[in-house]
Amino acid sequence: MTPATRQAEIANIIRQREHVTVNELAEALNISRETIRRDLSELARVGKVQKFHGGASLPMATGEGHFHERMGKNVEAKVQIAVEAVKLVSPSETILIDTGSTTLYFAEKLAELSDLTVVTNSTEIAKVMSTGLSLSRTFLLGGEFHGDNRQTIGSMAIAQVQSFRAHHAILTVGALDTRTGVMDYSIEEAQLARAMIEQAEIITLLVDSSKFEQIASFEVCKLARVTNLVCDKPPSSKMEAALKEANVNIIIAGQ
């Protein structure tokens, strides 16, 4: 297990449990306490955890509110989705990424690559990309700031998206069904996602299976506009048929 992989696993354990001791981590991962302490120091340096005597917890910046709650749900599935999705990215590409717990897991994998241009409205994703070891450039969109999700939204953010042309838009969704396609629960997030879609050649959705055959208030795009769908479990036969009819490439993480 490489240090980067081990540290990612430690961070995911802390997200699930919120706080954990060095001894608990050493036992869970079957590695020495000294290695755990070094890893926690590195994770604290880049802002992913907050150390306390004998252990670590979520940093205060990501330890509160609905976004933190989402980060702790379906962690294994989101990590698997991120591992598969990052394989779709090539050096020198420009990537648009919206705010979401799954896209944040994706950004942690993306930060291991180099020579990318990443554009996002998420301060958490921007922080992950800028503290990684890669030589990628990161652009944080300006606009109205929402502290709970730590994102910028609104007309200013949309106007800035329109100044970029991207190879990929990597997006999360609130819901997905066969009639409407891609939907979101927030009108501001739906509007920003639509702006990213307009500026990108390839549209990749990161979707855990809980979003299948659900509806949300605001339409983002039709299934035919989607290039790739990366998910943790196969969709139902009805959903699969609709996706294939729309020529969506379905990628099941771990298969």
Secondary structure, 3 states (H helix, E strand, C coil): CCHHHHHHHHHHHHHHHCEEEHHHHHHHHCCCHHHHHHHHHHHHHCCCCEEECCEEECCHHHCCHHHHHHHCCCHHHHHHHHHHHHHHCCCCCEEEECCCHHHHHHHHHHCCCCCCEEEECEHHHHHHHHHCCCCCEEEECCCEEECCCCEEECHHHHHHHCCCCEEEEEEECCEEECCCEEEECCHHHHHHHHHHHHHEEEEEEEECHHHECCCCCEEEECHHHCCEEEECCCCCHHHHHHHHHCCCEEEECCC
